Amino acid sequence: MSLTKTTVVDQITVTENGTVLYREATKILENDVEISKQYHRSSLTPAQDLTGVPANVVAICNTVWTAEVIAAYQAAQANQGV
């Protein structure tokens, strides 16, 4: 019997304001047959620290978070008093 555990990012979504949402799926396999799966969801706002974030998510953030997107997000937050 061989058990293995893998974690992959299986969804990445970008919202209108530049927030990046992603889901990680953790799978437990027994002899290459999936016996368990759990999901973990995370969100990142423009200009947020990306330390420890999966590389493919970082690539999306670096593409989407232009100076204009970051400025618009920060302005919207300031207008809401956040």
N, CA, C and O atoms as CSV, one atom per row, in Angstrom:
chain,resi,resn,atom,element,x,y,z
A,1,MET,N,N,0.844,-1.179,0.000
A,1,MET,CA,C,0.000,0.000,0.000
A,1,MET,C,C,0.887,1.238,0.000
A,1,MET,O,O,1.772,1.393,0.841
A,2,SER,N,N,0.629,2.100,-0.950
A,2,SER,CA,C,1.411,3.319,-1.085
A,2,SER,C,C,0.481,4.529,-0.986
A,2,SER,O,O,-0.431,4.685,-1.798
A,3,LEU,N,N,0.719,5.388,0.020
A,3,LEU,CA,C,-0.056,6.609,0.186
A,3,LEU,C,C,0.777,7.803,-0.262
A,3,LEU,O,O,1.953,7.914,0.083
A,4,THR,N,N,0.162,8.696,-1.032
A,4,THR,CA,C,0.835,9.929,-1.433
A,4,THR,C,C,-0.122,11.092,-1.243
A,4,THR,O,O,-1.341,10.945,-1.324
A,5,LYS,N,N,0.466,12.248,-0.990
A,5,LYS,CA,C,-0.313,13.471,-0.780
A,5,LYS,C,C,0.193,14.516,-1.764
A,5,LYS,O,O,1.395,14.770,-1.839
A,6,THR,N,N,-0.717,15.121,-2.516
A,6,THR,CA,C,-0.342,16.177,-3.448
A,6,THR,C,C,-1.248,17.379,-3.237
A,6,THR,O,O,-2.423,17.242,-2.896
A,7,THR,N,N,-0.682,18.552,-3.446
A,7,THR,CA,C,-1.456,19.791,-3.368
A,7,THR,C,C,-1.226,20.567,-4.654
A,7,THR,O,O,-0.086,20.817,-5.047
A,8,VAL,N,N,-2.329,20.950,-5.313
A,8,VAL,CA,C,-2.253,21.697,-6.560
A,8,VAL,C,C,-3.237,22.860,-6.515
A,8,VAL,O,O,-4.287,22.780,-5.879
A,9,VAL,N,N,-2.879,23.933,-7.198
A,9,VAL,CA,C,-3.815,25.039,-7.391
A,9,VAL,C,C,-4.688,24.643,-8.565
A,9,VAL,O,O,-4.199,24.482,-9.683
A,10,ASP,N,N,-5.993,24.483,-8.311
A,10,ASP,CA,C,-6.874,24.027,-9.386
A,10,ASP,C,C,-7.847,25.099,-9.870
A,10,ASP,O,O,-8.600,24.863,-10.815
A,11,GLN,N,N,-7.843,26.267,-9.241
A,11,GLN,CA,C,-8.671,27.376,-9.709
A,11,GLN,C,C,-7.987,28.695,-9.381
A,11,GLN,O,O,-7.442,28.865,-8.290
A,12,ILE,N,N,-8.019,29.629,-10.333
A,12,ILE,CA,C,-7.553,30.993,-10.103
A,12,ILE,C,C,-8.576,31.912,-10.768
A,12,ILE,O,O,-8.913,31.738,-11.939
A,13,THR,N,N,-9.062,32.889,-10.008
A,13,THR,CA,C,-10.051,33.838,-10.514
A,13,THR,C,C,-9.582,35.250,-10.180
A,13,THR,O,O,-9.055,35.500,-9.096
A,14,VAL,N,N,-9.780,36.169,-11.124
A,14,VAL,CA,C,-9.460,37.573,-10.893
A,14,VAL,C,C,-10.759,38.355,-10.920
A,14,VAL,O,O,-11.521,38.270,-11.884
A,15,THR,N,N,-11.014,39.119,-9.861
A,15,THR,CA,C,-12.235,39.914,-9.795
A,15,THR,C,C,-12.023,41.269,-10.468
A,15,THR,O,O,-10.907,41.634,-10.836
A,16,GLU,N,N,-13.117,41.994,-10.615
A,16,GLU,CA,C,-13.088,43.281,-11.303
A,16,GLU,C,C,-12.129,44.283,-10.648
A,16,GLU,O,O,-11.514,45.091,-11.344
A,17,ASN,N,N,-11.997,44.237,-9.321
A,17,ASN,CA,C,-11.133,45.198,-8.639
A,17,ASN,C,C,-9.684,44.716,-8.503
A,17,ASN,O,O,-8.873,45.372,-7.851
A,18,GLY,N,N,-9.360,43.579,-9.112
A,18,GLY,CA,C,-7.988,43.080,-9.093
A,18,GLY,C,C,-7.693,42.056,-8.017
A,18,GLY,O,O,-6.572,41.552,-7.944
A,19,THR,N,N,-8.671,41.733,-7.176
A,19,THR,CA,C,-8.466,40.704,-6.166
A,19,THR,C,C,-8.293,39.358,-6.865
A,19,THR,O,O,-9.041,39.027,-7.785
A,20,VAL,N,N,-7.307,38.591,-6.423
A,20,VAL,CA,C,-7.044,37.270,-6.992
A,20,VAL,C,C,-7.504,36.219,-5.985
A,20,VAL,O,O,-7.050,36.200,-4.841
A,21,LEU,N,N,-8.401,35.355,-6.419
A,21,LEU,CA,C,-8.911,34.266,-5.599
A,21,LEU,C,C,-8.334,32.969,-6.146
A,21,LEU,O,O,-8.306,32.752,-7.358
A,22,TYR,N,N,-7.875,32.109,-5.243
A,22,TYR,CA,C,-7.379,30.814,-5.733
A,22,TYR,C,C,-7.752,29.700,-4.771
A,22,TYR,O,O,-7.937,29.908,-3.572
A,23,ARG,N,N,-7.856,28.498,-5.352
A,23,ARG,CA,C,-8.219,27.322,-4.575
A,23,ARG,C,C,-7.134,26.273,-4.740
A,23,ARG,O,O,-6.671,25.992,-5.846
A,24,GLU,N,N,-6.742,25.702,-3.609
A,24,GLU,CA,C,-5.785,24.598,-3.616
A,24,GLU,C,C,-6.530,23.308,-3.266
A,24,GLU,O,O,-7.333,23.277,-2.334
A,25,ALA,N,N,-6.258,22.266,-4.012
A,25,ALA,CA,C,-6.840,20.951,-3.748
A,25,ALA,C,C,-5.743,20.046,-3.206
A,25,ALA,O,O,-4.705,19.867,-3.842
A,26,THR,N,N,-5.977,19.480,-2.034
A,26,THR,CA,C,-5.049,18.518,-1.442
A,26,THR,C,C,-5.664,17.137,-1.598
A,26,THR,O,O,-6.759,16.869,-1.104
A,27,LYS,N,N,-4.943,16.269,-2.292
A,27,LYS,CA,C,-5.449,14.923,-2.586
A,27,LYS,C,C,-4.598,13.879,-1.882
A,27,LYS,O,O,-3.373,13.985,-1.832
A,28,ILE,N,N,-5.259,12.882,-1.344
A,28,ILE,CA,C,-4.594,11.711,-0.779
A,28,ILE,C,C,-4.862,10.559,-1.740
A,28,ILE,O,O,-6.011,10.242,-2.051
A,29,LEU,N,N,-3.785,9.942,-2.201
A,29,LEU,CA,C,-3.896,8.829,-3.141
A,29,LEU,C,C,-3.370,7.547,-2.502
A,29,LEU,O,O,-2.345,7.546,-1.820
A,30,GLU,N,N,-4.090,6.468,-2.738
A,30,GLU,CA,C,-3.638,5.139,-2.313
A,30,GLU,C,C,-3.458,4.316,-3.566
A,30,GLU,O,O,-4.424,4.021,-4.269
A,31,ASN,N,N,-2.211,3.942,-3.851
A,31,ASN,CA,C,-1.890,3.207,-5.078
A,31,ASN,C,C,-2.446,3.934,-6.304
A,31,ASN,O,O,-3.043,3.320,-7.189
A,32,ASP,N,N,-2.239,5.244,-6.339
A,32,ASP,CA,C,-2.658,6.118,-7.441
A,32,ASP,C,C,-4.174,6.257,-7.599
A,32,ASP,O,O,-4.641,6.720,-8.639
A,33,VAL,N,N,-4.942,5.867,-6.592
A,33,VAL,CA,C,-6.389,6.034,-6.592
A,33,VAL,C,C,-6.733,7.069,-5.518
A,33,VAL,O,O,-6.358,6.916,-4.356
A,34,GLU,N,N,-7.453,8.128,-5.920
A,34,GLU,CA,C,-7.810,9.181,-4.980
A,34,GLU,C,C,-8.775,8.653,-3.927
A,34,GLU,O,O,-9.835,8.117,-4.254
A,35,ILE,N,N,-8.395,8.811,-2.650
A,35,ILE,CA,C,-9.266,8.369,-1.565
A,35,ILE,C,C,-9.771,9.543,-0.733
A,35,ILE,O,O,-10.680,9.380,0.080
A,36,SER,N,N,-9.186,10.731,-0.930
A,36,SER,CA,C,-9.610,11.901,-0.174
A,36,SER,C,C,-9.204,13.164,-0.927
A,36,SER,O,O,-8.175,13.201,-1.602
A,37,LYS,N,N,-10.042,14.205,-0.795
A,37,LYS,CA,C,-9.709,15.493,-1.386
A,37,LYS,C,C,-10.275,16.589,-0.486
A,37,LYS,O,O,-11.418,16.513,-0.037
A,38,GLN,N,N,-9.456,17.608,-0.232
A,38,GLN,CA,C,-9.891,18.765,0.543
A,38,GLN,C,C,-9.493,20.022,-0.199
A,38,GLN,O,O,-8.486,20.048,-0.906
A,39,TYR,N,N,-10.300,21.079,-0.032
A,39,TYR,CA,C,-10.033,22.350,-0.685
A,39,TYR,C,C,-9.698,23.420,0.346
A,39,TYR,O,O,-10.213,23.417,1.464
A,40,HIS,N,N,-8.822,24.333,-0.060
A,40,HIS,CA,C,-8.501,25.512,0.751
A,40,HIS,C,C,-8.531,26.715,-0.178
A,40,HIS,O,O,-7.859,26.725,-1.209
A,41,ARG,N,N,-9.304,27.722,0.181
A,41,ARG,CA,C,-9.436,28.922,-0.644
A,41,ARG,C,C,-8.715,30.090,0.005
A,41,ARG,O,O,-8.698,30.236,1.227
A,42,SER,N,N,-8.117,30.923,-0.849
A,42,SER,CA,C,-7.398,32.105,-0.377
A,42,SER,C,C,-7.681,33.268,-1.314
A,42,SER,O,O,-8.052,33.073,-2.472
A,43,SER,N,N,-7.503,34.472,-0.804
A,43,SER,CA,C,-7.662,35.660,-1.642
A,43,SER,C,C,-6.497,36.606,-1.399
A,43,SER,O,O,-5.934,36.667,-0.306
A,44,LEU,N,N,-6.153,37.337,-2.444
A,44,LEU,CA,C,-5.037,38.289,-2.398
A,44,LEU,C,C,-5.514,39.603,-2.995
A,44,LEU,O,O,-6.117,39.622,-4.069
A,45,THR,N,N,-5.244,40.700,-2.299
A,45,THR,CA,C,-5.635,42.014,-2.803
A,45,THR,C,C,-4.438,42.680,-3.475
A,45,THR,O,O,-3.290,42.385,-3.143
A,46,PRO,N,N,-4.709,43.577,-4.421
A,46,PRO,CA,C,-3.615,44.217,-5.163
A,46,PRO,C,C,-2.537,44.804,-4.245
A,46,PRO,O,O,-2.833,45.497,-3.271
A,47,ALA,N,N,-1.287,44.507,-4.583
A,47,ALA,CA,C,-0.078,44.944,-3.874
A,47,ALA,C,C,0.171,44.187,-2.571
A,47,ALA,O,O,1.063,44.564,-1.811
A,48,GLN,N,N,-0.592,43.135,-2.295
A,48,GLN,CA,C,-0.373,42.335,-1.089
A,48,GLN,C,C,0.944,41.568,-1.202
A,48,GLN,O,O,1.382,41.233,-2.303
A,49,ASP,N,N,1.567,41.294,-0.067
A,49,ASP,CA,C,2.804,40.507,-0.024
A,49,ASP,C,C,2.510,39.097,-0.540
A,49,ASP,O,O,1.536,38.468,-0.125
A,50,LEU,N,N,3.352,38.609,-1.442
A,50,LEU,CA,C,3.135,37.305,-2.059
A,50,LEU,C,C,4.068,36.216,-1.525
A,50,LEU,O,O,4.223,35.167,-2.151
A,51,THR,N,N,4.676,36.461,-0.388
A,51,THR,CA,C,5.560,35.474,0.218
A,51,THR,C,C,4.775,34.203,0.544
A,51,THR,O,O,3.738,34.259,1.205
A,52,GLY,N,N,5.271,33.070,0.080
A,52,GLY,CA,C,4.653,31.787,0.363
A,52,GLY,C,C,3.498,31.415,-0.546
A,52,GLY,O,O,2.907,30.346,-0.389
A,53,VAL,N,N,3.168,32.281,-1.494
A,53,VAL,CA,C,2.073,32.012,-2.429
A,53,VAL,C,C,2.613,31.141,-3.570
A,53,VAL,O,O,3.739,31.353,-4.021
A,54,PRO,N,N,1.824,30.163,-4.043
A,54,PRO,CA,C,2.290,29.310,-5.143
A,54,PRO,C,C,2.724,30.122,-6.368
A,54,PRO,O,O,2.135,31.160,-6.673
A,55,ALA,N,N,3.742,29.649,-7.054
A,55,ALA,CA,C,4.363,30.378,-8.161
A,55,ALA,C,C,3.385,30.728,-9.278
A,55,ALA,O,O,3.456,31.823,-9.835
A,56,ASN,N,N,2.479,29.819,-9.614
A,56,ASN,CA,C,1.540,30.124,-10.703
A,56,ASN,C,C,0.560,31.229,-10.308
A,56,ASN,O,O,0.101,31.978,-11.171
A,57,VAL,N,N,0.236,31.341,-9.034
A,57,VAL,CA,C,-0.632,32.419,-8.553
A,57,VAL,C,C,0.144,33.736,-8.560
A,57,VAL,O,O,-0.400,34.772,-8.942
A,58,VAL,N,N,1.397,33.702,-8.146
A,58,VAL,CA,C,2.248,34.895,-8.176
A,58,VAL,C,C,2.359,35.429,-9.600
A,58,VAL,O,O,2.319,36.641,-9.811
A,59,ALA,N,N,2.496,34.545,-10.567
A,59,ALA,CA,C,2.601,34.969,-11.967
A,59,ALA,C,C,1.344,35.708,-12.412
A,59,ALA,O,O,1.432,36.712,-13.119
A,60,ILE,N,N,0.188,35.223,-12.005
A,60,ILE,CA,C,-1.074,35.894,-12.343
A,60,ILE,C,C,-1.128,37.256,-11.666
A,60,ILE,O,O,-1.475,38.252,-12.302
A,61,CYS,N,N,-0.792,37.308,-10.389
A,61,CYS,CA,C,-0.813,38.578,-9.644
A,61,CYS,C,C,0.107,39.599,-10.297
A,61,CYS,O,O,-0.277,40.754,-10.481
A,62,ASN,N,N,1.311,39.183,-10.647
A,62,ASN,CA,C,2.272,40.109,-11.258
A,62,ASN,C,C,1.797,40.613,-12.616
A,62,ASN,O,O,2.166,41.710,-13.036
A,63,THR,N,N,0.993,39.832,-13.290
A,63,THR,CA,C,0.448,40.251,-14.582
A,63,THR,C,C,-0.733,41.205,-14.405
A,63,THR,O,O,-0.832,42.220,-15.094
A,64,VAL,N,N,-1.610,40.873,-13.488
A,64,VAL,CA,C,-2.851,41.624,-13.295
A,64,VAL,C,C,-2.641,42.923,-12.527
A,64,VAL,O,O,-3.275,43.932,-12.832
A,65,TRP,N,N,-1.765,42.906,-11.546
A,65,TRP,CA,C,-1.600,44.060,-10.665
A,65,TRP,C,C,-0.703,45.129,-11.288
A,65,TRP,O,O,0.435,45.329,-10.865
A,66,THR,N,N,-1.228,45.793,-12.277
A,66,THR,CA,C,-0.515,46.922,-12.877
A,66,THR,C,C,-0.574,48.100,-11.902
A,66,THR,O,O,-1.330,48.077,-10.931
A,67,ALA,N,N,0.222,49.113,-12.170
A,67,ALA,CA,C,0.215,50.307,-11.316
A,67,ALA,C,C,-1.186,50.918,-11.268
A,67,ALA,O,O,-1.616,51.406,-10.223
A,68,GLU,N,N,-1.890,50.891,-12.389
A,68,GLU,CA,C,-3.240,51.451,-12.452
A,68,GLU,C,C,-4.220,50.659,-11.586
A,68,GLU,O,O,-5.046,51.248,-10.889
A,69,VAL,N,N,-4.133,49.332,-11.625
A,69,VAL,CA,C,-5.021,48.481,-10.830
A,69,VAL,C,C,-4.765,48.701,-9.346
A,69,VAL,O,O,-5.707,48.811,-8.562
A,70,ILE,N,N,-3.500,48.765,-8.959
A,70,ILE,CA,C,-3.147,48.982,-7.552
A,70,ILE,C,C,-3.660,50.343,-7.086
A,70,ILE,O,O,-4.247,50.445,-6.009
A,71,ALA,N,N,-3.446,51.384,-7.881
A,71,ALA,CA,C,-3.897,52.728,-7.509
A,71,ALA,C,C,-5.417,52.781,-7.383
A,71,ALA,O,O,-5.937,53.387,-6.447
A,72,ALA,N,N,-6.129,52.157,-8.310
A,72,ALA,CA,C,-7.593,52.150,-8.265
A,72,ALA,C,C,-8.098,51.398,-7.043
A,72,ALA,O,O,-9.052,51.832,-6.398
A,73,TYR,N,N,-7.467,50.274,-6.719
A,73,TYR,CA,C,-7.866,49.497,-5.544
A,73,TYR,C,C,-7.642,50.309,-4.265
A,73,TYR,O,O,-8.515,50.364,-3.399
A,74,GLN,N,N,-6.478,50.933,-4.154
A,74,GLN,CA,C,-6.174,51.722,-2.962
A,74,GLN,C,C,-7.099,52.927,-2.842
A,74,GLN,O,O,-7.507,53.279,-1.735
A,75,ALA,N,N,-7.435,53.559,-3.950
A,75,ALA,CA,C,-8.358,54.688,-3.932
A,75,ALA,C,C,-9.750,54.243,-3.476
A,75,ALA,O,O,-10.405,54.933,-2.695
A,76,ALA,N,N,-10.191,53.095,-3.967
A,76,ALA,CA,C,-11.500,52.577,-3.574
A,76,ALA,C,C,-11.535,52.255,-2.084
A,76,ALA,O,O,-12.536,52.504,-1.412
A,77,GLN,N,N,-10.446,51.705,-1.575
A,77,GLN,CA,C,-10.377,51.393,-0.141
A,77,GLN,C,C,-10.389,52.672,0.694
A,77,GLN,O,O,-11.033,52.725,1.741
A,78,ALA,N,N,-9.678,53.702,0.232
A,78,ALA,CA,C,-9.638,54.978,0.941
A,78,ALA,C,C,-11.029,55.624,0.960
A,78,ALA,O,O,-11.421,56.224,1.961
A,79,ASN,N,N,-11.760,55.503,-0.127
A,79,ASN,CA,C,-13.114,56.069,-0.204
A,79,ASN,C,C,-14.095,55.347,0.716
A,79,ASN,O,O,-15.099,55.922,1.135
A,80,GLN,N,N,-13.801,54.091,1.028
A,80,GLN,CA,C,-14.672,53.320,1.921
A,80,GLN,C,C,-14.252,53.470,3.382
A,80,GLN,O,O,-14.898,52.936,4.284
A,81,GLY,N,N,-13.159,54.209,3.601
A,81,GLY,CA,C,-12.681,54.400,4.972
A,81,GLY,C,C,-11.959,53.206,5.546
A,81,GLY,O,O,-11.873,53.055,6.764
A,82,VAL,N,N,-11.434,52.352,4.676
A,82,VAL,CA,C,-10.727,51.146,5.135
A,82,VAL,C,C,-9.271,51.464,5.342
A,82,VAL,O,O,-8.497,50.589,5.728
